[in-house]
Amino acid sequence: MRGIWKWVVLVLAIVAVLAGARDPSFWHRYFLALFGSSDSLYQPREQVAGGNEPPAPRVAPEVESLDPQALQAAADYAGEQDSTALIVSRHEHIVFEKYWHGTGFDTVEDGQSLSRVVVALAVGVALSRRQIHWPEEPIGNFITQWKDDPRGAITINQLLKMSSGLRAPEPSLAPWKSSVRGALGANIDAVHLDAPLASKPGSTWADQSADPQLAAMVLERATGMRYAQFVSQALWRRLGAGDAWLWLDRAGGAAHADCCMLARQGDWIRLAELLIRDGNYRGDEVIRPGWVARMLVPAPGNESYGSYIRIGKKNVAGTEPYAVDDLFVVEGQGGNRLWLVPSMQLAILRMAPESRDGRDFEDTRIPNLIIRAARDYQPPLARPGADISRMVPGH
């Protein structure tokens, strides 16, 4: 294998020498992505100014009816899985924190695909302000390049549901492929605008970066603000989060909205509280009520996903279902997770390096340990109105 990799590196080096003069920034990123670190890769950056307010009050787990031993068991498992943080909040109180690898609440980490849900929430704010008129508005009203193009009929909601119908690029390491150019190139908007339709918009589901990227482009056209500026004004400052950063394809260029928002890892729990409380954050109506519920409506072609959110109990990488019916998860590529339980006003954040999303990770284990040990936990079948035929076979 080492011999093969030597030849691969040699070939890539020759290609880089031949093409580097034409596109040096791309080749620099390309080799950083293969052999470097994300901290070096995510340059240049644009600041998302925050409000830098104190975090939620910290209280003992018992105050919020949570079991310290169960929280510690969840932390033990998170530690075994090479996590950097486990933070639990309930009723807008932080009840548990554990950090690894020298990190803390204020440590800036890669948000990975948690970044996508920021796009959906920002669209909710734009709708609340009437900067976008309705969720099913065609994106051709904003993306003028597609005004008279069939792709202009794609709706904003279809972008949020990953059902644009655009052809998803095939995963590849080849530097000439659109999947690589859309991630590492110096003009990612052009790559996504060049994507052809593969199916009727709204008929299929595909996990691809084009949909959140185009949604961010719509936000810029609708608000007249750069994406980082709008996220700062509409969300980040209002949540009191610390300063964050977005990775740009080039200086003054497009921000990566599909991944890689660099933020204090503890600030993601603020976003969780906003989701749990249907757009309200500590008494401030950040987003009009009902938008989060709309985000949880299943996507066409995939009933397990809403707007950059996994919903329901199907397709869970664990040994058992989630312990409650209304739990939903903000996740994606990488090891980061936000488990959210509106009925219990409970949010659980796990941060982990991108390489720690392996198949051995039981996605239900951490939340189930915490939920089942809560003093006020009611198993789904024990709740009033449960279907007795499901509880007792033959009835």
KEKE-3310 file (N, C-alpha, C; in steps of 0.2 Angstrom, whole numbers, plus 5000, padded with zeros to 4 digits):
npx = (5004:5010:5019:5010:5003:5014:5016:5004:5005:5016:5011:5000:5008:5015:5004:5000:5011:5010:4998:4997:5001:4991:4980:4984:4979:4969:4976:4984:4975:4970:4980:4982:4970:4972:4983:4985:4980:4963:4963:4972:4967:4955:4955:4953:4944:4928:4922:4909:4901:4897:4887:4893:4889:4886:4885:4871:4863:4871:4867:4864:4862:4852:4843:4836:4830:4838:4849:4864:4873:4869:4872:4886:4889:4886:4895:4907:4906:4906:4919:4926:4924:4932:4928:4927:4919:4905:4890:4875:4859:4845:4828:4834:4845:4862:4867:4876:4893:4907:4924:4937:4954:4960:4951:4937:4922:4923:4931:4936:4929:4927:4912:4907:4894:4884:4883:4874:4861:4861:4858:4845:4838:4842:4835:4822:4822:4823:4810:4802:4804:4799:4808:4810:4796:4788:4789:4789:4793:4800:4817:4822:4817:4827:4840:4846:4853:4846:4833:4825:4827:4824:4829:4827:4814:4815:4811:4813:4810:4812:4826:4830:4825:4833:4830:4831:4833:4844:4858:4868:4885:4897:4906:4923:4941:4948:4955:4949:4935:4918:4914:4925:4930:4919:4920:4933:4937:4940:4929:4915:4902:4900:4902:4891:4880:4882:4877:4867:4849:4844:4832:4814:4811:4808:4805:4814:4827:4843:4858:4868:4880:4876:4863:4861:4871:4866:4854:4860:4865:4853:4848:4858:4855:4841:4842:4851:4863:4879:4882:4888:4886:4872:4869:4875:4868:4855:4855:4866:4871:4859:4858:4868:4880:4897:4910:4911:4917:4916:4921:4929:4928:4937:4946:4934:4925:4913:4904:4907:4892:4888:4895:4908:4908:4916:4916:4913:4913:4903:4893:4885:4875:4867:4860:4853:4844:4836:4830:4823:4814:4805:4810:4811:4821:4826:4815:4815:4808:4815:4813:4798:4785:4782:4790:4801:4794:4790:4802:4804:4796:4795:4806:4803:4805:4813:4809:4815:4822:4822:4823:4839:4840:4839:4825:4813:4814:4820:4833:4844:4860:4863:4860:4847:4831:4828:4824:4812:4799:4799:4812:4824:4838:4852:4864:4877:4890:4905:4909:4900:4886:4869:4857:4840:4826:4811:4799:4804:4812:4825:4842:4856:4873:4886:4903:4915:4930:4931:4935:4929:4917:4914:4908:4907:4901:4887:4873:4862:4865:4871:4860:4850:4854:4854:4841:4832:4835:4830:4820:4807:4804:4794:4791:4787:4776:4769:4763:4748:4734:4741:4742:4734:4734:4747:4754:4750:4750:4738:4727)
npy = (4994:5006:5008:5011:5022:5031:5032:5038:5050:5055:5057:5066:5077:5080:5084:5095:5103:5106:5112:5121:5134:5140:5140:5142:5143:5134:5122:5122:5121:5109:5100:5102:5097:5084:5080:5090:5100:5105:5117:5125:5124:5130:5144:5159:5168:5174:5185:5181:5191:5191:5192:5190:5186:5180:5162:5151:5150:5139:5125:5112:5095:5088:5098:5099:5087:5077:5063:5062:5051:5045:5054:5055:5042:5043:5053:5045:5036:5045:5050:5038:5038:5047:5061:5079:5087:5087:5093:5097:5103:5109:5116:5129:5129:5125:5109:5100:5097:5092:5091:5087:5084:5096:5106:5118:5126:5138:5135:5136:5127:5116:5117:5107:5098:5104:5116:5118:5119:5132:5139:5136:5141:5154:5157:5156:5167:5177:5175:5179:5192:5196:5197:5186:5180:5168:5151:5142:5150:5153:5150:5157:5169:5176:5172:5177:5172:5160:5164:5162:5149:5131:5127:5138:5136:5129:5128:5138:5130:5117:5117:5118:5105:5097:5093:5097:5092:5094:5087:5077:5078:5065:5057:5060:5060:5066:5080:5087:5085:5090:5088:5090:5102:5110:5110:5114:5124:5140:5147:5143:5145:5146:5133:5126:5133:5128:5115:5103:5098:5083:5077:5079:5094:5093:5080:5070:5065:5070:5070:5084:5097:5108:5112:5118:5128:5136:5140:5149:5158:5163:5170:5180:5187:5191:5198:5208:5208:5201:5184:5180:5192:5193:5182:5185:5197:5192:5180:5176:5186:5189:5178:5179:5173:5169:5177:5171:5161:5160:5150:5155:5154:5162:5177:5189:5182:5169:5162:5146:5138:5125:5118:5118:5130:5140:5140:5144:5129:5128:5137:5131:5125:5135:5137:5125:5127:5137:5130:5120:5128:5133:5144:5154:5162:5163:5172:5180:5182:5176:5170:5168:5159:5142:5140:5131:5119:5117:5115:5102:5094:5080:5076:5076:5060:5055:5051:5052:5063:5081:5098:5099:5091:5076:5066:5056:5038:5030:5022:5024:5024:5014:5003:5002:5010:5027:5034:5042:5049:5061:5065:5074:5076:5086:5084:5077:5075:5069:5070:5078:5081:5086:5082:5083:5086:5091:5089:5087:5098:5097:5097:5090:5090:5084:5085:5081:5076:5077:5065:5056:5049:5036:5019:5012:5020:5022:5029:5032:5030:5039:5050:5041:5036:5047:5052:5041:5040:5051:5059:5062:5055:5047:5032:5030:5021:5021:5033:5044:5039:5030:5017:5002:4990:4989:4988:4977:4962:4955:4962)
npz = (5000:5004:4993:4983:4987:4986:4973:4969:4976:4969:4956:4958:4962:4950:4942:4949:4948:4934:4933:4944:4942:4936:4945:4959:4972:4973:4972:4983:4993:4990:4992:5006:5011:5008:5015:5026:5039:5045:5051:5044:5032:5031:5026:5016:5029:5035:5047:5059:5068:5085:5100:5111:5125:5142:5145:5147:5163:5175:5183:5196:5191:5197:5200:5188:5187:5182:5181:5189:5189:5177:5168:5169:5165:5151:5148:5150:5139:5128:5130:5127:5114:5109:5110:5110:5118:5129:5132:5141:5142:5150:5150:5148:5156:5159:5163:5164:5159:5150:5145:5133:5127:5130:5128:5130:5135:5127:5117:5100:5087:5073:5066:5057:5048:5056:5053:5042:5047:5052:5040:5037:5048:5047:5035:5040:5048:5038:5032:5042:5042:5030:5020:5012:5003:5004:5009:4998:4987:4971:4967:4956:4957:4964:4961:4948:4937:4934:4931:4919:4917:4919:4931:4939:4944:4955:4972:4988:4999:4994:4992:5006:5010:5004:4991:4978:4966:4958:4950:4960:4963:4960:4973:4975:4973:4963:4956:4946:4947:4950:4963:4971:4966:4970:4984:4987:4978:4970:4967:4971:4970:4956:4952:4958:4952:4940:4940:4933:4931:4938:4941:4943:4952:4970:4970:4973:4985:4990:4997:4997:4994:4986:4988:5002:4999:4988:4995:5004:4995:4990:5001:5002:4991:4993:5005:5003:5009:5014:5017:5030:5037:5038:5045:5057:5061:5061:5069:5076:5085:5092:5099:5108:5106:5104:5094:5078:5063:5045:5032:5017:4999:4992:4995:5000:4993:4991:5005:5013:5016:5018:5027:5040:5049:5060:5077:5094:5104:5114:5110:5101:5109:5112:5100:5099:5110:5104:5094:5101:5107:5097:5089:5099:5110:5126:5129:5118:5103:5090:5078:5069:5076:5073:5062:5065:5067:5054:5048:5053:5045:5035:5021:5004:4997:5007:5022:5034:5036:5038:5037:5034:5046:5055:5058:5067:5070:5062:5052:5061:5068:5079:5092:5097:5097:5098:5115:5116:5107:5100:5098:5089:5078:5074:5063:5053:5041:5049:5067:5076:5085:5089:5099:5102:5112:5112:5120:5133:5135:5132:5128:5120:5117:5107:5103:5091:5083:5064:5059:5068:5066:5065:5061:5073:5082:5093:5090:5097:5110:5120:5121:5126:5138:5146:5145:5149:5162:5168:5181:5178:5166:5154:5147:5129:5127:5139:5141:5143:5133:5125:5113:5116:5110:5105:5116:5122:5115:5104:5108)
capx = (5000:5014:5021:5004:5002:5020:5015:4998:5008:5020:5006:4997:5013:5016:4998:5000:5016:5008:4992:4997:5002:4984:4975:4988:4975:4965:4981:4986:4970:4969:4985:4981:4964:4974:4989:4986:4975:4958:4964:4976:4963:4949:4957:4952:4938:4925:4919:4902:4901:4893:4885:4898:4885:4887:4881:4865:4865:4873:4863:4865:4858:4846:4838:4832:4827:4842:4853:4872:4877:4868:4876:4893:4890:4886:4902:4912:4905:4908:4926:4929:4923:4937:4925:4930:4914:4898:4886:4868:4855:4838:4825:4838:4850:4867:4867:4882:4899:4913:4928:4943:4959:4962:4946:4932:4916:4925:4936:4933:4930:4924:4905:4905:4888:4880:4883:4869:4855:4861:4855:4838:4836:4842:4829:4816:4822:4821:4803:4799:4805:4796:4813:4808:4789:4785:4794:4789:4795:4805:4823:4823:4816:4833:4846:4844:4856:4841:4827:4822:4830:4820:4831:4824:4808:4816:4809:4818:4809:4816:4833:4831:4824:4838:4826:4831:4833:4850:4862:4873:4891:4900:4912:4929:4947:4950:4955:4945:4928:4914:4913:4931:4930:4914:4923:4940:4938:4940:4922:4911:4895:4900:4902:4884:4876:4883:4874:4861:4844:4843:4825:4810:4812:4803:4803:4819:4831:4850:4863:4873:4882:4873:4856:4862:4875:4861:4850:4864:4865:4846:4848:4861:4851:4835:4843:4856:4869:4883:4879:4891:4883:4865:4869:4877:4863:4848:4855:4872:4871:4853:4859:4873:4885:4904:4912:4912:4920:4915:4927:4927:4932:4943:4945:4928:4921:4907:4905:4904:4887:4886:4900:4914:4907:4921:4912:4914:4909:4898:4888:4880:4869:4862:4856:4849:4838:4832:4826:4818:4808:4802:4812:4811:4827:4826:4810:4816:4806:4820:4810:4791:4783:4779:4795:4804:4789:4790:4809:4803:4792:4799:4808:4801:4809:4816:4805:4819:4825:4818:4827:4845:4839:4836:4819:4811:4818:4822:4840:4848:4866:4863:4858:4840:4828:4828:4819:4806:4796:4800:4819:4827:4845:4856:4871:4880:4897:4909:4906:4896:4878:4864:4851:4835:4819:4806:4794:4808:4816:4832:4847:4863:4878:4892:4907:4920:4933:4927:4936:4926:4910:4914:4902:4906:4898:4880:4870:4856:4867:4871:4854:4845:4856:4852:4833:4829:4837:4827:4815:4801:4804:4789:4792:4782:4770:4766:4760:4741:4732:4744:4738:4735:4736:4754:4757:4748:4749:4732:4721)
capy = (5000:5012:5010:5014:5029:5035:5034:5043:5057:5058:5059:5072:5082:5082:5087:5101:5108:5108:5116:5126:5141:5143:5140:5140:5143:5127:5116:5123:5118:5102:5096:5103:5093:5077:5079:5095:5101:5109:5124:5128:5123:5135:5151:5165:5167:5180:5185:5182:5195:5188:5196:5188:5187:5174:5157:5150:5148:5132:5122:5105:5090:5086:5103:5098:5080:5073:5059:5063:5045:5043:5059:5053:5036:5046:5056:5040:5034:5051:5050:5033:5039:5053:5067:5085:5090:5084:5098:5095:5109:5108:5122:5135:5129:5120:5105:5095:5099:5088:5092:5083:5086:5103:5111:5120:5129:5144:5133:5137:5121:5116:5115:5102:5099:5107:5123:5118:5121:5139:5141:5135:5146:5161:5158:5157:5175:5181:5175:5182:5199:5197:5198:5181:5180:5162:5145:5139:5155:5150:5153:5161:5176:5179:5170:5180:5168:5155:5167:5159:5142:5127:5127:5143:5134:5125:5132:5138:5125:5111:5118:5116:5098:5093:5090:5102:5089:5095:5081:5077:5075:5059:5058:5058:5063:5068:5087:5090:5083:5095:5087:5093:5110:5113:5110:5117:5129:5147:5150:5137:5147:5144:5126:5124:5136:5124:5109:5101:5095:5076:5074:5085:5097:5091:5072:5065:5068:5069:5074:5087:5104:5113:5115:5124:5134:5140:5144:5155:5163:5166:5174:5186:5191:5193:5203:5213:5207:5195:5179:5181:5198:5192:5177:5189:5201:5188:5175:5175:5192:5188:5172:5181:5169:5173:5178:5164:5163:5156:5149:5158:5151:5167:5184:5193:5178:5165:5158:5139:5137:5118:5115:5121:5136:5139:5143:5141:5123:5128:5141:5127:5123:5141:5136:5120:5130:5141:5125:5117:5133:5135:5150:5159:5162:5167:5177:5184:5179:5177:5167:5167:5153:5138:5138:5125:5113:5116:5111:5095:5090:5075:5078:5071:5054:5053:5052:5052:5070:5087:5103:5098:5088:5070:5065:5049:5033:5025:5023:5026:5020:5012:4996:5002:5016:5033:5033:5046:5049:5068:5067:5075:5076:5090:5080:5076:5072:5071:5067:5082:5079:5089:5078:5088:5083:5097:5087:5087:5104:5094:5097:5086:5092:5081:5088:5077:5078:5075:5058:5052:5047:5029:5015:5009:5025:5020:5036:5032:5028:5045:5052:5037:5035:5053:5052:5036:5041:5057:5057:5063:5052:5042:5028:5032:5017:5022:5040:5043:5039:5025:5011:4996:4985:4989:4987:4970:4958:4951:4966)
capz = (5000:5004:4986:4979:4989:4984:4965:4969:4978:4963:4950:4960:4962:4943:4940:4953:4945:4928:4934:4949:4940:4934:4950:4965:4978:4973:4973:4990:4997:4988:4996:5013:5012:5008:5020:5031:5045:5044:5053:5039:5026:5031:5025:5021:5033:5036:5054:5060:5074:5090:5105:5117:5131:5146:5143:5151:5170:5177:5189:5197:5187:5201:5200:5182:5187:5178:5186:5188:5187:5170:5164:5169:5160:5144:5147:5149:5132:5124:5130:5124:5107:5107:5109:5113:5122:5130:5135:5142:5145:5151:5153:5147:5161:5158:5169:5164:5155:5151:5139:5132:5123:5132:5126:5135:5132:5123:5112:5093:5084:5066:5066:5052:5045:5060:5050:5038:5051:5052:5034:5038:5053:5044:5030:5044:5050:5032:5031:5047:5041:5024:5015:5008:5004:5006:5008:4991:4982:4966:4968:4950:4959:4967:4957:4941:4931:4933:4930:4913:4917:4922:4938:4943:4947:4962:4978:4993:5003:4991:4994:5013:5011:5000:4986:4973:4959:4955:4950:4965:4960:4963:4978:4971:4975:4957:4957:4941:4948:4953:4970:4974:4965:4974:4991:4988:4972:4972:4964:4973:4967:4949:4952:4960:4947:4933:4941:4929:4934:4936:4942:4944:4959:4975:4969:4976:4990:4989:5002:4993:4996:4982:4991:5007:4996:4985:5000:5006:4989:4990:5007:5001:4986:4996:5010:5001:5014:5014:5022:5036:5040:5039:5050:5063:5063:5062:5073:5081:5090:5096:5104:5113:5105:5103:5087:5074:5057:5040:5027:5011:4993:4991:4998:4997:4989:4994:5011:5014:5021:5019:5032:5042:5053:5066:5082:5101:5104:5118:5107:5098:5114:5111:5094:5101:5114:5099:5090:5106:5109:5091:5087:5104:5114:5132:5129:5112:5097:5085:5072:5069:5078:5067:5057:5067:5065:5046:5047:5055:5040:5031:5015:4998:4995:5013:5028:5040:5036:5037:5034:5037:5052:5055:5062:5068:5073:5057:5050:5067:5069:5086:5094:5099:5095:5103:5120:5115:5100:5097:5098:5082:5078:5069:5062:5046:5040:5055:5074:5079:5086:5093:5101:5104:5114:5114:5126:5139:5134:5134:5122:5121:5112:5107:5098:5090:5076:5059:5058:5073:5065:5063:5062:5079:5087:5094:5090:5102:5117:5124:5123:5129:5145:5150:5145:5153:5170:5171:5185:5175:5160:5153:5141:5125:5128:5146:5141:5142:5126:5121:5109:5120:5105:5104:5123:5124:5109:5103:5110)
cpx = (5004:5017:5016:5003:5008:5019:5009:5001:5012:5016:5003:5002:5015:5010:4998:5005:5014:5002:4992:4998:4995:4980:4979:4984:4971:4970:4983:4981:4969:4974:4985:4975:4967:4979:4989:4981:4969:4959:4968:4972:4958:4952:4955:4946:4935:4921:4912:4902:4896:4891:4889:4895:4887:4883:4875:4867:4867:4870:4865:4860:4851:4841:4833:4830:4832:4847:4861:4875:4876:4872:4884:4894:4890:4892:4907:4912:4908:4916:4929:4929:4927:4933:4929:4925:4908:4895:4879:4865:4848:4834:4829:4843:4855:4868:4873:4887:4904:4917:4934:4948:4961:4957:4942:4926:4918:4929:4933:4934:4926:4917:4903:4898:4883:4878:4877:4862:4855:4857:4848:4835:4836:4837:4823:4816:4820:4814:4799:4799:4802:4801:4812:4800:4786:4790:4794:4790:4800:4811:4825:4822:4822:4839:4844:4847:4851:4834:4822:4824:4825:4822:4829:4817:4809:4814:4814:4817:4812:4823:4834:4829:4828:4835:4825:4831:4839:4854:4868:4879:4894:4906:4918:4935:4950:4950:4950:4937:4925:4914:4919:4931:4924:4915:4929:4941:4938:4934:4917:4904:4894:4899:4894:4879:4877:4880:4868:4856:4845:4837:4821:4811:4806:4801:4807:4823:4838:4854:4868:4874:4878:4867:4857:4866:4870:4856:4853:4864:4858:4846:4852:4858:4845:4836:4848:4862:4873:4881:4881:4887:4876:4865:4871:4871:4856:4849:4860:4872:4865:4854:4864:4879:4892:4905:4913:4915:4917:4921:4925:4931:4938:4941:4939:4924:4915:4909:4903:4899:4885:4890:4904:4914:4912:4918:4914:4910:4903:4892:4883:4874:4864:4857:4851:4843:4834:4827:4821:4812:4805:4803:4812:4818:4827:4821:4810:4813:4810:4817:4802:4789:4780:4785:4799:4800:4789:4797:4808:4799:4796:4800:4805:4807:4813:4813:4809:4823:4820:4823:4834:4845:4836:4831:4817:4816:4821:4830:4845:4854:4867:4860:4850:4837:4829:4822:4813:4805:4798:4807:4820:4834:4848:4863:4873:4886:4901:4906:4902:4889:4875:4858:4846:4828:4815:4802:4798:4812:4823:4836:4854:4867:4884:4897:4913:4924:4930:4929:4933:4919:4909:4908:4901:4903:4890:4877:4865:4859:4867:4865:4850:4847:4854:4844:4830:4830:4834:4821:4808:4800:4798:4790:4786:4775:4766:4762:4752:4739:4736:4740:4739:4736:4743:4758:4756:4746:4742:4726:4720)
cpy = (5006:5014:5013:5021:5034:5037:5039:5050:5060:5060:5065:5078:5084:5086:5094:5106:5110:5113:5122:5133:5144:5144:5138:5139:5136:5122:5116:5120:5111:5097:5097:5098:5086:5076:5084:5095:5106:5116:5128:5128:5129:5142:5153:5164:5174:5180:5185:5185:5192:5193:5195:5189:5180:5169:5156:5148:5141:5130:5115:5100:5089:5091:5102:5091:5076:5069:5060:5057:5043:5048:5057:5047:5038:5049:5051:5037:5039:5051:5044:5034:5045:5059:5073:5088:5087:5089:5096:5101:5107:5114:5128:5135:5124:5116:5100:5098:5094:5089:5088:5086:5094:5108:5113:5123:5134:5142:5133:5130:5121:5113:5109:5104:5102:5114:5124:5121:5128:5142:5141:5140:5153:5162:5159:5165:5179:5181:5179:5190:5201:5198:5192:5180:5174:5156:5142:5144:5152:5154:5158:5168:5180:5178:5171:5175:5162:5158:5164:5152:5138:5126:5132:5142:5130:5130:5133:5132:5118:5111:5115:5108:5094:5089:5094:5098:5090:5088:5082:5074:5069:5060:5056:5062:5067:5076:5090:5089:5089:5094:5090:5100:5113:5114:5115:5123:5136:5151:5144:5139:5145:5137:5123:5127:5132:5117:5108:5098:5087:5073:5080:5088:5095:5083:5068:5069:5066:5073:5077:5094:5109:5116:5120:5130:5139:5143:5150:5160:5167:5171:5181:5190:5194:5199:5209:5213:5201:5190:5179:5187:5197:5187:5180:5193:5197:5183:5175:5180:5191:5183:5173:5176:5173:5173:5171:5166:5158:5156:5151:5154:5155:5173:5188:5189:5175:5162:5151:5139:5130:5115:5120:5128:5135:5143:5140:5135:5124:5133:5137:5125:5129:5140:5130:5123:5134:5136:5122:5121:5136:5142:5156:5157:5166:5173:5181:5180:5180:5175:5166:5160:5148:5136:5132:5119:5112:5113:5104:5091:5086:5078:5073:5066:5052:5055:5053:5059:5075:5092:5103:5095:5081:5069:5058:5045:5029:5027:5026:5021:5018:5005:4996:5009:5021:5032:5037:5047:5056:5070:5068:5077:5081:5086:5081:5073:5074:5068:5071:5080:5084:5085:5083:5085:5089:5095:5088:5094:5102:5095:5094:5088:5087:5083:5083:5078:5074:5067:5053:5051:5040:5025:5012:5014:5023:5027:5037:5032:5034:5048:5048:5036:5041:5053:5047:5037:5047:5055:5058:5060:5047:5039:5030:5028:5018:5029:5039:5043:5034:5019:5005:4990:4984:4987:4979:4966:4955:4956:4972)
cpz = (5000:4997:4982:4980:4987:4976:4965:4970:4972:4957:4952:4960:4955:4941:4943:4950:4938:4928:4939:4947:4938:4940:4957:4971:4979:4975:4980:4994:4996:4992:5004:5015:5012:5014:5026:5036:5042:5046:5048:5033:5026:5031:5017:5024:5034:5043:5054:5067:5079:5095:5111:5124:5135:5144:5148:5158:5171:5183:5190:5193:5191:5201:5194:5181:5183:5183:5184:5186:5179:5165:5164:5165:5153:5143:5146:5142:5127:5124:5127:5116:5104:5105:5112:5118:5123:5134:5135:5145:5145:5153:5153:5153:5158:5164:5169:5158:5156:5144:5139:5128:5124:5130:5131:5131:5126:5117:5105:5090:5077:5068:5062:5049:5050:5057:5045:5041:5052:5046:5035:5043:5051:5039:5034:5047:5044:5031:5036:5046:5034:5018:5010:5009:5006:5005:5001:4985:4977:4967:4962:4952:4962:4963:4950:4935:4929:4932:4925:4912:4921:4930:4942:4946:4954:4967:4983:4998:5001:4992:5001:5014:5007:4994:4980:4966:4955:4955:4955:4962:4964:4967:4974:4974:4969:4957:4951:4942:4951:4960:4974:4972:4969:4982:4991:4983:4975:4969:4965:4970:4960:4948:4953:4955:4940:4934:4937:4933:4933:4937:4943:4951:4964:4974:4972:4981:4989:4993:4998:4995:4992:4985:4996:5004:4992:4989:5003:5001:4989:4996:5005:4996:4989:5001:5008:5006:5013:5019:5029:5040:5042:5045:5057:5065:5065:5067:5079:5087:5095:5101:5109:5112:5104:5096:5084:5067:5051:5035:5020:5005:4991:4995:4995:4993:4993:5000:5010:5019:5022:5025:5035:5046:5059:5071:5089:5101:5108:5115:5103:5102:5113:5105:5095:5105:5109:5096:5095:5107:5103:5089:5092:5108:5120:5132:5122:5106:5091:5078:5073:5071:5072:5062:5059:5065:5058:5045:5048:5050:5036:5024:5010:4997:5001:5019:5034:5041:5035:5034:5037:5044:5051:5060:5062:5070:5068:5055:5055:5068:5076:5086:5096:5096:5100:5109:5120:5108:5096:5097:5090:5083:5072:5069:5055:5046:5046:5062:5078:5079:5091:5094:5104:5106:5117:5120:5133:5140:5136:5127:5125:5116:5113:5102:5098:5083:5070:5057:5063:5072:5063:5064:5069:5084:5087:5095:5095:5110:5122:5126:5127:5137:5149:5150:5150:5161:5172:5175:5182:5168:5160:5147:5136:5126:5134:5146:5140:5134:5122:5118:5113:5116:5104:5111:5124:5118:5109:5106:5106)
residu = (MET:ARG:GLY:ILE:TRP:LYS:TRP:VAL:VAL:LEU:VAL:LEU:ALA:ILE:VAL:ALA:VAL:LEU:ALA:GLY:ALA:ARG:ASP:PRO:SER:PHE:TRP:HIS:ARG:TYR:PHE:LEU:ALA:LEU:PHE:GLY:SER:SER:ASP:SER:LEU:TYR:GLN:PRO:ARG:GLU:GLN:VAL:ALA:GLY:GLY:ASN:GLU:PRO:PRO:ALA:PRO:ARG:VAL:ALA:PRO:GLU:VAL:GLU:SER:LEU:ASP:PRO:GLN:ALA:LEU:GLN:ALA:ALA:ALA:ASP:TYR:ALA:GLY:GLU:GLN:ASP:SER:THR:ALA:LEU:ILE:VAL:SER:ARG:HIS:GLU:HIS:ILE:VAL:PHE:GLU:LYS:TYR:TRP:HIS:GLY:THR:GLY:PHE:ASP:THR:VAL:GLU:ASP:GLY:GLN:SER:LEU:SER:ARG:VAL:VAL:VAL:ALA:LEU:ALA:VAL:GLY:VAL:ALA:LEU:SER:ARG:ARG:GLN:ILE:HIS:TRP:PRO:GLU:GLU:PRO:ILE:GLY:ASN:PHE:ILE:THR:GLN:TRP:LYS:ASP:ASP:PRO:ARG:GLY:ALA:ILE:THR:ILE:ASN:GLN:LEU:LEU:LYS:MET:SER:SER:GLY:LEU:ARG:ALA:PRO:GLU:PRO:SER:LEU:ALA:PRO:TRP:LYS:SER:SER:VAL:ARG:GLY:ALA:LEU:GLY:ALA:ASN:ILE:ASP:ALA:VAL:HIS:LEU:ASP:ALA:PRO:LEU:ALA:SER:LYS:PRO:GLY:SER:THR:TRP:ALA:ASP:GLN:SER:ALA:ASP:PRO:GLN:LEU:ALA:ALA:MET:VAL:LEU:GLU:ARG:ALA:THR:GLY:MET:ARG:TYR:ALA:GLN:PHE:VAL:SER:GLN:ALA:LEU:TRP:ARG:ARG:LEU:GLY:ALA:GLY:ASP:ALA:TRP:LEU:TRP:LEU:ASP:ARG:ALA:GLY:GLY:ALA:ALA:HIS:ALA:ASP:CYS:CYS:MET:LEU:ALA:ARG:GLN:GLY:ASP:TRP:ILE:ARG:LEU:ALA:GLU:LEU:LEU:ILE:ARG:ASP:GLY:ASN:TYR:ARG:GLY:ASP:GLU:VAL:ILE:ARG:PRO:GLY:TRP:VAL:ALA:ARG:MET:LEU:VAL:PRO:ALA:PRO:GLY:ASN:GLU:SER:TYR:GLY:SER:TYR:ILE:ARG:ILE:GLY:LYS:LYS:ASN:VAL:ALA:GLY:THR:GLU:PRO:TYR:ALA:VAL:ASP:ASP:LEU:PHE:VAL:VAL:GLU:GLY:GLN:GLY:GLY:ASN:ARG:LEU:TRP:LEU:VAL:PRO:SER:MET:GLN:LEU:ALA:ILE:LEU:ARG:MET:ALA:PRO:GLU:SER:ARG:ASP:GLY:ARG:ASP:PHE:GLU:ASP:THR:ARG:ILE:PRO:ASN:LEU:ILE:ILE:ARG:ALA:ALA:ARG:ASP:TYR:GLN:PRO:PRO:LEU:ALA:ARG:PRO:GLY:ALA:ASP:ILE:SER:ARG:MET:VAL:PRO:GLY:HIS)
# end
